[in-house]
C-alpha cells in the first residue's frame, strides 16, 4: 500500500514549461518553410543540369544565395525540433537522451556543411 498523495507522485514529473515555446517555434518555422520552399524551388530548379561554372555564377548572386541559405538553416532547425519531439514521445531512458544529442548534432552539422558549401560557392 502506498502512502503517497497525488501531489507527491506528480512532483518531478510535471510540465517542463517549454511545450508552448516549442509549439510556437515549430509554427513559425513551418510558416517560414511554407514561404521559402516555393522560392527555393524556383531559384534552385533552373540550375539543375547546368554546367558547374554557370551554377557558381548563379549562386554568387545575393537573392539565390540568401534563399538557399535560409532554406538550409530553417529546414534543419525545423527538423531538429520535430525529431526531438518524436524521440521524446516514443523513446525512454538513456537511449532517448543519446538519440536526442545525436540528432541535434547531426542537424547542426548538416546545416553548417550546407551553409559552408553555399558560402564557398557565393564567395
CORSUL-V196624 format. One record per residue. N is the residue number from 1. RES is the residue in one small letter. SS is DSSP state (~ for helix, > for strand, _ for the rest). Layout:
N/RES/SS  N/RES/SS
This chain:
1/x/_  2/x/_  3/x/_  4/x/_  5/x/_  6/x/~  7/x/~  8/x/~  9/x/~  10/x/~  11/x/_  12/x/_  13/x/_  14/x/_  15/x/_  16/x/_  17/x/_  18/x/_  19/x/~  20/x/~  21/x/~  22/x/~  23/x/~  24/x/~  25/x/~  26/x/~  27/x/~  28/x/~  29/x/~  30/x/~  31/x/~  32/x/~  33/x/~  34/x/~  35/x/~  36/x/~  37/x/~  38/x/~  39/x/~  40/x/~  41/x/~  42/x/~  43/x/~  44/x/~  45/x/~  46/x/~  47/x/~  48/x/_  49/x/_  50/x/_  51/x/_  52/x/~  53/x/~  54/x/~  55/x/~  56/x/~  57/x/~  58/x/~  59/x/~  60/x/_  61/x/_  62/x/~  63/x/~  64/x/~  65/x/~  66/x/~  67/x/~  68/x/~  69/x/~  70/x/~  71/x/~  72/x/~  73/x/~  74/x/~  75/x/~  76/x/~  77/x/~  78/x/~  79/x/~  80/x/~  81/x/~  82/x/~  83/x/~  84/x/~  85/x/~  86/x/~  87/x/~  88/x/~  89/x/~  90/x/~  91/x/_  92/x/_  93/x/_  94/x/~  95/x/~  96/x/~  97/x/~  98/x/~  99/x/~  100/x/~  101/x/~  102/x/~  103/x/~  104/x/~  105/x/~  106/x/~  107/x/~  108/x/~  109/x/~  110/x/~  111/x/~  112/x/~  113/x/~  114/x/~  115/x/~  116/x/~  117/x/~  118/x/~  119/x/~  120/x/~  121/x/~  122/x/~  123/x/_
